[in-house]
Amino acid sequence: MVTENPKPHFGASHSDLYVHLLQAGIKFRDPFIGRLVHGRIIKEGLDLGVFLMNNLINFYARTGSVFDACHLFKEMSVRSTFSWNTILSAFTKGGNMEAAHRVFDEIPERDAVSWTTMIVCYNRMGLFYNAIQLFLRMISSGVFPTQYTFTNVLSSCAAIEALDIGRKVHSFIVKLGLANVPPVANSMLNMYAKSGDSMTAKVIFDRMSLKNISSWNNVISMHVQSGQLDPAVSLFEQMTERDIVSWNSIISGYNQWGFDIEALETFCCMIRSYALKPDNFTLTSILSACANLENLKFGKQIHAYIIRSDIDINETAVNALTSMYAKSGGIKFAQRIVELSGTSNLNIIAFTSLLDGYVKIGDVKPAREIFDSIKGLDVVAWTAMIVGYEQNGLVNDALELFRSMIKEGPKPNSFTLAAILSVISSLASLDLGKQIHATALRSGEVSSVSVGNALINMYSRAGSVKDASQVFKQICSNRDIVSWTSMIIALAQHGLGKEAIELFEKMLKSNIKPDHITFVGVLSACTHVGLVEQGKSYFNLMKNIHHIKPTRSHYACMVDLFGRAGLLGEAYNFIKNMPIEPDHIAWGSLLASCRIHKNVDLAKVAAERLLLIDPNNSGAYAALANTLSACGKWQDAAKVRKSMKDNAVKKEQGFSWVEIQNKVHVFGVEDGLHPQKDAIYNMISKIWEEIKKMGFTPDTDSVLHDLEQEVKEQILRHHSEKLAIAFALLYTPENTTLRIMKNLRVCNDCHSAIKYISKLVSREIIVRDATRFHHFRDGSCSCQDYW
């Protein structure tokens, strides 16, 4: 029609016809039509008035030919406000804010469209503060906003929770009589809901004469975000018409607030009862619910539904699917999804879920391969990988990764530092711990309560209760229940039972409510210093005042409390009257006490019950044999050891270790493998002779075998902790503290000998055994010989 010689139709002029064709071109997004029209106009020499030029500019701008629109705009001798607004809109939609600002500033007479175009652009670009400021300028210039202006400025207020300005906009809307216009009312409702004023949002919702689905969805979402699921569900059930957003709000709300079973039930109802196809948001929420419940069966059904329905899921849903499989025991399926979709799209939630999945099966190698393949991982991913190594006992790998993080990764946060301090705690490495403490000080993360708690634990386990106490004092304003409990346990383990109890009483006065772990620490403190009556009092306080149901750990502490104090009958009766079945720890505590106090008959009972629970418990055989040996029943002890051998139960080997210059040196009994063994043996021989001159008498009863006294003395001289001390004395500066770690309980002879050694060499010697710390100084021990 354009290519032929057009004739006016229904009395229209050529200009009207061309305008009609241009608008059709815009409607069908056909740039070819407009160019033909433009060419025809030029060919006919038609007068290009403002109206026709505006339509040509509008056509080019709306069909993506901004350059041609600008060219025509520049040729216009007369421009209307529409001309300016058209070219302004073209720049804002193209994201060319510099040109848009220039055009906006040059408009001779700005109308509501001019201002609104810029406000909309700011709002879409996330420049919410700019949008609000421009709206205020618009009002001061005397231009009345449109409905579209209000919906956009309210959206900006909602995005930055600018409630005060939002209320002023609301007042202006009321004055203009637009409060009941559905789009405006919905925008006000959304603004109040997102800004935290749920009361006003509810009032607006109740007053709305015409509520659409968006209105209902806004108020439901408001309740969901604040955790008010009951009113949200009530409103949902009142809706006569629901869209996918309505269902997503309820399903994601259930998932977000831990009601994952309800989320699954709602999803099933949606699929069965309505012809609505779930979108990626729905699938992400429901897969998250399956992951939380570790419901692999339902998760597989969701996956099958996605495949059957040919749903094109996005990256977020793929990550949710990966997380579901990883958390629910389908790690191989998760790995297959990652192989198909690639690691570049893997988010941190999916990665940590994968890592957790690999950790559960004890294989972190694939997780590390994925970790190494992803570029630009954030601090959360690095921390997750470190924690994964720690949970699998791969402390050296965790340390190496942390060192790499310092060199080339993101800056560690408080969670990273807490994780690596936990790793160092397992190594009991004071030097490494101090280095991390320095890192935390430099980064400012030392004020974090999680870092403070980890430092307390690290220093305590590394043998420096003084440093632990100093950290505890420094976090006085940030202490939580973990801080108090960690310090109480630290004091208890270092033999400072009375100080631990004093701290517990101070905690109660500070209105900090103790938990079950706190009471384990308090009862342990009483146990280590023999405060039987106080221990009984705190046990009753826990049950009757704080209403904490005792766990097996609490019962074991009480058995240990009675047993160490020699109240073996009371300990046995306590076990018999326990409301829960005694575990191996309770019977083991009683057996250990029988060995200390040489009660053979009760030791046999305890060992028998312990072996019924754990037939391969080498400690039960060893403790019973040692008890019999200590009482001179050598043949009976030999029978027990033979039974142990016949049942193929291997005795746990005792060993000690000491860290010097960031290197750990491990020693066993009669150790002959250390490169410096000759120097070590010469040193211990000299020490042995010197302490005997000081009055030390070897406790040959500690050798629980029927041997000659001379042989017994030689065995005692070469116990692992004595060899570690001799080595440390050779290779550490004078007057430094020695820190020795041992995997078993220190024997009576070593305990006595180390007291003399500490006086001989004028050094503090700290020994951590299987149950506590011993601080030897000037011939005495912090445990006061009660351990």
C-alpha positions in Angstrom: 0.0 0.0 0.0 2.9 2.3 0.8 4.8 1.5 -2.3 1.9 2.3 -4.6 0.6 5.8 -5.0 -1.6 6.0 -1.9 -4.9 7.9 -2.0 -6.6 9.2 1.1 -9.1 6.9 2.7 -12.2 7.9 4.6 -11.4 11.5 4.0 -8.0 11.3 5.8 -5.1 13.4 4.7 -1.8 11.9 3.6 -0.3 12.8 7.0 -3.0 11.0 8.9 -2.6 7.9 6.8 1.2 7.9 7.3 0.7 8.4 11.1 -1.7 5.4 11.1 0.9 3.3 9.3 3.7 4.4 11.6 1.6 3.4 14.6 0.9 0.0 13.0 4.7 -0.4 12.5 5.2 0.3 16.2 2.5 -2.2 17.2 3.9 -5.0 15.1 7.6 -4.0 15.8 8.2 -3.8 12.1 11.0 -1.3 11.3 10.6 -1.9 7.6 7.1 -0.2 7.5 8.4 2.9 9.1 11.3 3.3 6.8 9.0 2.9 3.8 6.7 5.5 5.1 9.6 7.9 5.8 10.9 7.4 2.3 7.5 8.0 0.8 7.0 11.2 2.7 10.4 12.5 1.5 9.6 11.4 -2.1 6.2 13.2 -2.1 7.8 16.3 -0.5 5.1 16.2 2.2 5.3 18.9 4.8 7.0 17.5 7.9 5.0 19.2 10.6 5.5 18.7 14.3 2.8 16.0 14.6 4.2 13.9 11.8 7.8 14.4 12.9 6.9 13.4 16.5 5.4 10.2 15.1 8.4 9.4 13.0 10.7 10.0 16.0 8.5 7.9 18.2 8.5 5.1 15.6 12.3 5.1 15.4 12.8 5.3 19.2 10.3 2.5 19.8 11.7 0.1 17.2 15.3 0.5 18.4 16.7 3.0 15.9 17.7 5.6 18.5 20.3 7.1 16.1 17.7 7.9 13.4 15.3 9.3 16.1 18.1 11.6 17.3 18.9 12.7 13.8 15.3 13.7 13.1 15.0 15.4 16.5 17.9 17.6 15.7 16.4 18.6 12.3 13.1 19.8 13.9 12.8 23.5 13.8 9.8 23.4 16.2 9.7 20.9 19.0 6.8 20.1 21.3 7.1 18.7 24.8 6.1 15.3 23.3 9.2 15.6 21.0 11.5 16.1 24.0 9.8 13.3 26.0 10.1 10.9 23.1 13.8 11.3 22.8 14.2 11.3 26.6 12.4 8.0 26.8 14.6 6.5 24.1 17.7 7.4 26.1 16.4 6.2 29.4 15.3 2.8 27.9 18.7 2.4 26.3 20.4 3.1 29.7 22.2 6.2 28.3 21.8 8.3 31.5 24.3 10.9 30.5 22.3 11.8 27.3 19.0 11.5 29.2 20.2 14.0 31.8 21.3 16.4 29.1 17.9 16.2 27.3 16.0 16.5 30.6 17.9 19.6 31.6 17.2 21.2 28.1 13.4 20.6 28.0 11.8 24.0 28.0 8.6 23.0 29.7 8.7 19.7 31.5 5.4 18.0 32.1 4.4 15.0 34.3 5.7 12.6 31.6 9.1 14.2 31.5 9.6 13.9 35.3 8.0 10.4 35.4 10.2 9.1 32.6 13.3 10.0 34.7 11.9 8.7 37.9 10.9 5.3 36.3 14.4 5.1 34.9 16.1 5.7 38.2 13.8 3.2 39.9 14.5 0.5 37.3 18.3 1.0 37.6 18.2 0.7 41.4 19.0 4.4 42.0 16.1 4.6 44.4 17.4 7.6 46.3 17.8 9.6 43.1 14.2 8.7 42.1 12.8 10.0 45.4 14.9 13.2 45.2 13.7 13.8 41.6 10.1 13.2 42.8 10.5 15.9 45.5 11.9 18.3 42.8 8.9 17.5 40.6 6.4 18.4 43.4 8.3 21.7 44.3 8.2 22.6 40.6 4.4 22.5 40.7 3.9 19.5 38.3 1.2 17.1 39.5 2.3 13.4 39.5 0.4 10.7 37.6 -0.6 7.3 38.9 2.5 5.9 37.2 4.7 8.4 39.0 3.3 7.4 42.4 3.7 3.7 41.8 7.3 4.1 40.9 8.3 6.5 43.7 6.5 4.2 46.2 8.5 1.3 44.8 11.7 3.2 45.4 10.6 4.0 49.0 9.9 0.3 49.5 13.3 -0.7 48.2 15.2 1.4 50.6 12.5 1.3 53.4 12.2 5.1 53.3 9.1 5.0 55.5 9.0 8.7 56.4 9.0 9.8 52.8 6.6 7.0 51.9 4.1 8.4 54.5 4.4 11.9 52.9 3.8 10.5 49.5 0.7 8.7 50.9 -0.6 12.0 52.3 -0.2 13.6 48.8 -2.0 10.7 47.2 -5.0 11.1 49.6 -5.2 14.8 48.8 -5.3 14.0 45.1 -8.0 11.4 45.7 -6.0 8.6 44.2 -5.8 6.4 47.3 -8.5 3.9 46.0 -6.9 3.5 42.6 -5.8 -0.2 42.6 -2.3 0.2 41.2 -1.6 3.1 43.6 -3.2 1.4 46.6 -1.2 -1.8 45.9 2.0 0.3 45.7 1.2 1.9 49.1 0.5 -1.5 50.5 3.8 -2.9 49.2 5.7 0.1 50.5 4.3 -0.2 54.1 4.8 -4.0 54.1 8.4 -3.9 53.0 9.2 -0.9 55.3 8.0 -2.8 58.4 4.8 -1.0 59.1 2.5 -4.0 58.9 -0.3 -2.3 60.8 -0.8 0.5 58.3 -0.4 -2.0 55.4 -3.3 -4.0 56.9 -5.4 -0.9 57.3 -4.9 0.0 53.6 -5.7 -3.6 52.6 -8.9 -3.6 54.6 -10.0 -0.3 53.2 -9.4 -1.2 49.6 -12.7 -1.3 47.8 -11.3 -3.3 44.9 -8.7 -5.9 45.7 -6.9 -7.7 43.0 -4.5 -10.7 43.2 -1.6 -8.4 43.7 -3.2 -6.8 46.7 -3.7 -10.2 48.4 -0.2 -11.3 47.4 1.4 -8.2 48.9 -0.2 -8.6 52.3 0.4 -12.4 52.4 4.1 -11.7 51.6 4.2 -9.2 54.4 3.0 -11.7 56.9 5.3 -14.4 55.6 8.4 -12.2 55.8 7.7 -11.4 59.4 7.1 -15.0 60.3 3.4 -14.7 60.8 2.4 -17.8 58.9 -1.1 -18.3 60.4 -2.5 -15.0 59.2 -0.8 -15.5 55.8 -2.4 -18.9 55.4 -5.7 -17.5 56.5 -5.6 -14.8 53.8 -4.4 -17.3 51.3 -7.5 -19.5 52.0 -9.8 -16.5 51.6 -8.6 -15.8 48.1 -11.1 -16.6 45.3 -8.4 -16.5 42.7 -4.8 -17.4 43.1 -1.8 -17.1 40.8 1.7 -18.7 41.0 2.9 -15.8 43.2 0.2 -16.6 45.8 1.3 -20.3 46.0 5.0 -19.4 46.0 4.5 -17.0 49.0 3.0 -19.8 51.1 5.4 -22.5 50.0 8.5 -20.4 50.4 7.2 -19.1 53.7 6.8 -22.6 55.1 10.3 -23.4 53.9 11.8 -20.2 55.1 10.5 -20.7 58.7 11.2 -24.4 59.1 7.8 -25.9 58.2 9.2 -28.0 55.4 6.6 -30.8 55.7 3.8 -28.2 55.3 5.7 -26.8 52.3 5.6 -30.2 50.7 1.9 -30.7 51.4 1.0 -27.2 49.9 3.0 -28.0 46.8 1.2 -31.3 46.4 -2.1 -29.5 46.8 -1.1 -27.0 44.1 -0.1 -29.7 41.6 -3.3 -31.8 42.2 -5.9 -29.1 42.5 -4.9 -26.4 40.1 -3.9 -26.1 36.5 -0.8 -24.1 37.6 2.7 -25.0 36.4 5.4 -24.4 39.1 8.0 -21.9 38.1 11.7 -21.8 39.1 10.9 -20.0 42.3 8.4 -22.8 43.4 10.9 -25.5 42.5 13.8 -23.8 44.4 11.6 -23.6 47.6 10.3 -27.1 47.4 13.7 -28.6 46.7 15.1 -26.6 49.6 12.4 -28.2 51.8 13.3 -31.7 50.6 17.0 -30.9 51.4 16.2 -29.8 54.9 14.1 -32.9 55.5 16.7 -35.0 53.7 13.8 -36.5 51.9 15.5 -38.1 48.9 12.4 -40.0 47.7 10.3 -36.9 47.4 13.2 -34.9 45.9 13.6 -37.5 43.2 9.9 -37.2 42.4 10.3 -33.5 42.0 13.2 -34.1 39.7 11.2 -36.6 37.7 8.3 -34.0 37.4 10.7 -31.4 36.1 11.9 -33.8 33.4 8.4 -35.0 32.5 7.0 -31.4 32.3 10.0 -30.3 30.3 10.5 -27.3 32.6 13.5 -25.1 31.7 15.0 -24.6 35.1 17.4 -21.8 35.8 20.7 -21.7 37.7 19.1 -21.2 41.1 16.8 -24.2 40.7 19.7 -26.3 39.4 21.7 -25.4 42.5 18.7 -26.2 44.7 18.5 -29.6 43.0 22.2 -30.2 43.6 21.8 -29.2 47.3 18.8 -31.5 47.7 20.7 -34.6 46.4 23.9 -33.7 48.3 22.1 -33.2 51.7 19.8 -36.2 51.2 22.4 -38.9 50.6 22.4 -38.8 46.9 25.8 -37.4 46.5 26.4 -39.3 43.2 23.3 -37.7 41.6 24.5 -34.3 42.9 27.9 -34.9 41.3 26.3 -35.9 38.0 24.2 -32.7 37.9 27.4 -30.6 38.5 29.1 -32.5 35.7 26.3 -31.8 33.3 25.7 -28.1 34.3 29.3 -27.2 35.0 30.9 -25.8 38.1 30.8 -22.2 36.8 27.1 -22.0 37.7 27.5 -23.6 41.2 26.6 -21.2 44.0 28.0 -21.2 47.5 24.9 -23.0 49.0 25.1 -25.8 46.5 28.9 -26.0 46.9 28.7 -26.2 50.7 25.9 -28.8 50.4 28.2 -30.9 48.1 31.0 -30.5 50.6 28.7 -31.6 53.5 27.7 -34.6 51.4 31.3 -35.6 50.7 32.2 -35.1 54.4 29.4 -37.5 55.4 30.9 -40.2 53.3 34.4 -39.3 54.4 35.7 -38.2 51.0 36.6 -34.6 50.6 38.8 -35.1 47.5 36.0 -34.5 45.0 34.9 -31.4 46.9 38.5 -30.0 46.7 38.5 -30.7 43.0 35.3 -28.7 42.6 36.7 -26.0 44.8 39.8 -25.7 42.7 37.8 -25.6 39.5 35.6 -22.6 40.6 37.1 -19.2 40.0 36.4 -16.3 42.4 35.0 -18.2 45.3 34.0 -16.1 48.2 35.0 -16.3 51.8 32.1 -18.6 52.6 33.3 -21.2 50.2 36.9 -21.1 51.5 35.6 -21.4 55.1 33.4 -24.3 54.1 36.3 -26.2 52.6 38.4 -25.6 55.7 35.6 -26.8 57.9 35.3 -29.9 55.7 38.9 -30.7 56.2 38.6 -30.2 60.0 35.5 -32.5 60.2 37.5 -35.2 58.5 40.5 -34.8 60.7 42.6 -33.5 57.9 44.1 -30.7 60.0 47.2 -30.2 57.9 45.1 -29.8 54.7 43.0 -27.3 56.6 46.1 -25.3 57.6 47.5 -25.4 54.1 44.3 -24.1 52.6 44.1 -21.3 55.2 47.7 -20.3 54.3 46.7 -20.2 50.6 43.6 -18.1 51.5 45.9 -15.6 53.2 48.1 -15.4 50.1 45.6 -15.5 47.3 42.0 -15.8 48.5 39.5 -13.4 50.0 40.0 -11.9 53.4 39.1 -14.3 56.2 36.1 -13.4 58.3 35.2 -14.2 61.8 33.8 -17.6 60.8 37.0 -18.5 59.0 39.1 -17.6 61.9 36.9 -19.5 64.3 37.2 -22.6 62.1 41.0 -22.5 61.8 41.3 -21.9 65.6 39.2 -25.0 66.0 41.7 -26.9 63.8 44.6 -25.5 65.9 42.9 -26.5 69.1 42.9 -30.1 68.0 46.7 -29.8 67.5 47.1 -27.9 70.8 49.7 -25.7 69.0 50.2 -22.5 71.0 52.5 -20.9 68.5 50.1 -21.3 65.6 47.2 -20.2 67.8 49.0 -17.0 68.7 49.7 -16.3 65.0 45.9 -16.6 64.2 45.2 -14.4 67.2 47.5 -11.8 65.7 45.7 -12.1 62.4 42.3 -11.6 64.1 43.7 -8.5 65.9 45.0 -7.0 62.6 41.7 -7.7 60.8 39.5 -6.4 63.6 37.7 -9.7 63.9 39.0 -10.3 67.4 35.9 -8.5 68.8 33.7 -11.2 67.2 32.1 -13.4 69.9 32.7 -16.5 67.7 36.4 -15.7 67.4 36.7 -14.9 71.1 35.1 -18.2 72.0 37.4 -20.1 69.7 40.4 -18.3 71.2 39.4 -19.3 74.7 39.1 -22.9 73.6 42.3 -22.8 71.7 44.4 -21.3 74.5 42.8 -23.7 77.0 43.6 -26.8 74.9 47.1 -25.5 74.2 47.7 -25.3 78.0 47.6 -21.5 78.5 44.6 -20.9 80.8 46.1 -17.5 81.5 45.7 -16.4 77.9 42.2 -17.9 77.7 41.2 -15.9 80.8 42.6 -12.7 79.2 40.6 -13.2 76.1 37.5 -13.9 78.2 38.0 -10.5 79.9 38.5 -8.7 76.6 35.1 -9.9 75.2 33.2 -8.8 78.3 30.7 -6.8 76.3 30.1 -9.6 73.8 30.0 -12.7 75.9 27.3 -15.3 75.3 26.5 -18.6 76.9 29.3 -20.3 74.9 31.9 -17.8 76.2 31.0 -18.5 79.8 30.8 -22.2 79.4 34.1 -22.4 77.5 35.9 -20.5 80.3 34.3 -22.6 83.0 35.4 -25.8 81.2 38.9 -24.4 80.7 39.3 -23.6 84.4 38.0 -27.1 85.3 40.3 -28.9 82.9 43.3 -27.0 84.3 42.5 -28.0 87.9 41.1 -24.6 88.9 37.8 -26.1 90.1 37.1 -23.5 92.7 37.7 -20.7 90.2 35.4 -22.5 87.7 32.6 -22.6 90.3 33.1 -18.9 91.3 32.8 -18.0 87.6 29.6 -20.1 87.3 28.1 -18.2 90.3 29.1 -14.9 88.7 27.4 -16.1 85.5 24.2 -16.8 87.3 24.3 -13.3 88.9 24.7 -11.8 85.4 21.3 -13.4 84.5 22.9 -15.7 81.9 20.9 -18.9 81.8 23.1 -22.0 81.8 22.6 -24.8 79.4 23.3 -28.6 79.7 26.9 -28.1 78.5 27.5 -25.5 81.2 26.5 -28.0 83.8 28.9 -30.6 82.4 31.7 -28.1 82.9 30.5 -27.3 86.5 30.2 -30.9 87.5 33.6 -31.6 85.9 35.1 -28.8 88.0 33.7 -30.4 91.2 35.0 -33.8 90.1 38.6 -32.5 89.5 38.9 -31.1 93.0 36.8 -33.5 94.9 33.9 -31.2 95.8 31.3 -34.0 96.2 28.6 -32.1 98.2 28.8 -29.1 95.8 28.6 -31.4 92.8 25.4 -33.1 94.2 24.0 -29.6 94.9 24.6 -28.4 91.3 23.2 -31.6 89.9 19.9 -31.0 91.8 20.0 -27.3 90.8 20.2 -28.3 87.2 17.2 -30.6 87.5 14.9 -28.8 89.9 15.6 -25.1 89.3 16.8 -24.8 85.7 14.6 -27.8 84.6 17.4 -29.3 82.4 17.0 -33.0 81.9 20.3 -34.8 82.7 22.0 -36.4 79.8 24.4 -39.4 79.9 27.3 -36.9 80.2 25.8 -35.5 83.4 25.3 -38.9 84.9 28.9 -39.9 83.9 30.2 -36.8 85.7 28.4 -37.8 88.9 29.7 -41.3 88.7 33.2 -39.9 88.2 32.7 -37.4 91.1 31.8 -40.2 93.6 34.4 -42.6 92.2 37.4 -40.3 92.4 36.5 -39.4 95.9 36.6 -43.1 96.8 32.8 -43.4 97.3 32.6 -46.5 95.1 29.4 -47.9 96.6 27.6 -44.6 96.1 28.9 -44.4 92.5 27.6 -48.0 91.9 24.2 -47.2 93.4 24.0 -44.0 91.4 24.5 -46.0 88.2 21.9 -48.6 89.2 19.3 -45.9 89.9 19.8 -44.0 86.7 16.6 -43.5 84.8 18.4 -44.2 81.5 20.6 -47.1 80.5 24.2 -46.4 81.6 26.6 -46.1 78.7 30.2 -47.1 78.3 31.4 -43.7 79.7 29.6 -44.3 83.1 30.9 -47.8 83.5 34.3 -46.7 82.3 34.4 -44.0 84.9 33.5 -46.5 87.7 36.1 -48.9 86.4 38.8 -46.2 86.4 37.9 -45.4 90.0 38.1 -49.0 91.0 41.6 -49.2 89.6 42.7 -46.1 91.6 41.2 -47.4 94.8 42.0 -51.1 94.1 38.5 -52.5 94.4 38.8 -55.7 92.5 35.2 -57.0 93.0 33.5 -53.9 91.7 36.1 -53.6 88.9 35.0 -57.0 87.6 31.3 -55.9 87.6 32.1 -52.6 85.8 34.4 -54.3 83.3 31.8 -57.0 82.5 29.0 -54.4 82.0 31.4 -52.2 79.9 32.3 -55.2 77.6 28.7 -56.0 77.1 28.2 -52.6 75.6 31.5 -52.4 73.8 33.2 -55.9 73.4 36.3 -54.4 71.7 37.0 -51.8 74.4 40.6 -52.3 75.1 40.5 -49.9 78.0 38.1 -52.2 79.9 40.6 -55.2 79.7 43.5 -53.0 80.5 41.9 -51.3 83.5 40.7 -54.6 85.0 44.1 -56.2 84.4 45.8 -53.3 86.0 43.5 -53.3 89.0 44.2 -57.0 89.5 48.0 -56.4 89.1 47.9 -53.5 91.6 46.3 -55.8 94.1 49.0 -58.5 93.5 46.7 -60.9 91.6 49.2 -61.5 88.9 47.7 -64.8 87.6 44.2 -63.2 87.3 45.7 -60.3 85.5 47.5 -62.6 83.1 44.2 -64.4 82.3 42.5 -61.0 81.5 45.4 -60.1 79.2 45.2 -63.5 77.5 41.4 -63.1 77.0 42.1 -59.8 75.4 44.6 -61.4 73.1 42.3 -64.3 72.3 39.5 -61.9 71.3 42.0 -59.9 69.1 41.4 -56.7 71.1 44.4 -54.4 70.6 45.5 -52.3 73.5 45.7 -48.5 72.9 49.4 -47.5 72.8 50.4 -44.7 75.0 52.4 -41.9 73.4 53.4 -38.3 74.2 54.3 -35.4 71.9 55.8 -31.9 72.1 55.9 -29.1 69.6 59.2 -27.3 69.1 59.7 -24.6 66.4 56.4 -25.6 64.7 57.4 -29.3 64.5 55.7 -32.0 66.5 57.9 -34.7 68.0 56.1 -37.9 69.1 57.5 -40.4 71.6 56.4 -43.9 72.7 57.5 -46.0 75.7 61.1 -47.1 75.3 61.1 -45.1 72.1 64.2 -45.9 70.0 63.2 -44.3 66.7 63.9 -40.6 67.3 67.0 -39.3 65.6 68.3 -37.7 68.8 67.5 -40.8 70.9 71.1 -41.1 72.4 71.0 -37.5 73.6 67.5 -38.0 75.0 68.3 -41.2 76.9 71.5 -39.6 78.3 69.4 -36.6 79.5 66.7 -38.7 81.1 69.3 -40.8 82.9 71.0 -37.7 84.4 67.6 -36.3 85.4 66.6 -39.6 86.9 69.7 -39.7 89.1 69.3 -36.1 90.1 65.7 -36.3 91.2 66.4 -39.5 93.2 69.1 -37.6 95.1 66.3 -35.0 95.8 64.2 -37.7 97.4 62.2 -39.1 94.5 61.4 -42.8 94.9 60.3 -44.6 91.7 56.7 -46.0 92.1 57.4 -49.5 90.7 53.7 -50.4 91.5 52.9 -48.4 88.4 54.5 -51.2 86.3 51.7 -53.6 86.4 53.7 -56.7 85.4 55.5 -59.2 87.6 59.1 -58.1 86.8 62.3 -57.5 88.7 62.5 -54.1 90.4 65.4 -53.0 88.3 63.6 -53.8 85.1 60.5 -52.0 86.4 62.6 -48.9 87.2 64.1 -48.9 83.7 60.6 -49.1 82.1 59.4 -46.2 84.3 62.4 -44.1 83.4 61.6 -44.4 79.7 57.8 -43.6 79.8 56.8 -41.4 76.8 56.1 -38.2 78.8 59.6 -38.4 80.4 61.3 -38.8 77.1 59.3 -35.8 75.7 60.4 -33.7 78.6 64.0 -34.7 78.2 63.9 -33.8 74.5 62.2 -30.5 75.3 64.9 -29.6 77.9 67.6 -30.3 75.3 66.1 -28.1 72.6 64.3 -25.2 74.2 65.8 -22.0 75.9 66.1 -22.0 79.6 63.2 -20.7 81.7 60.6 -21.4 79.0 57.5 -23.4 79.8 57.3 -26.9 78.5 54.0 -28.2 77.1 53.7 -31.9 76.8 50.6 -33.8 75.4 49.7 -37.4 76.2 46.9 -39.5 74.8 46.4 -41.5 78.0 46.1 -40.7 81.7 49.5 -39.9 83.3 50.7 -42.6 85.6 51.5 -42.1 89.3 55.2 -42.5 88.8 55.4 -39.9 86.0 53.2 -37.5 88.0 55.6 -37.8 91.0 58.7 -37.6 88.8 57.6 -34.5 86.9 57.0 -32.6 90.2 60.7 -33.2 91.1 61.8 -32.4 87.5 60.0 -29.0 87.6 61.9 -28.1 90.7 65.2 -29.5 89.4 65.2 -27.4 86.2 63.2 -24.4 87.6 60.7 -24.6 84.8 56.9 -24.9 84.6 55.9 -28.1 82.9 52.4 -28.4 81.6 51.1 -31.9 80.8 47.8 -32.5 79.1 46.6 -36.1 79.6 43.4 -37.8 78.5 41.3 -36.0 81.1 42.9 -32.8 82.2 45.9 -30.5 82.5 48.6 -30.7 85.1 50.6 -27.6 85.8 53.9 -28.6 87.5 55.8 -25.8 89.1 58.5 -25.8 91.8 57.8 -29.4 92.9 54.0 -29.3 93.1 51.1 -29.9 90.7 48.0 -27.8 90.2 45.8 -30.9 90.7 47.1 -31.2 94.3 47.7 -34.9 93.6 43.9 -35.4 93.0 43.3 -36.6 89.5 
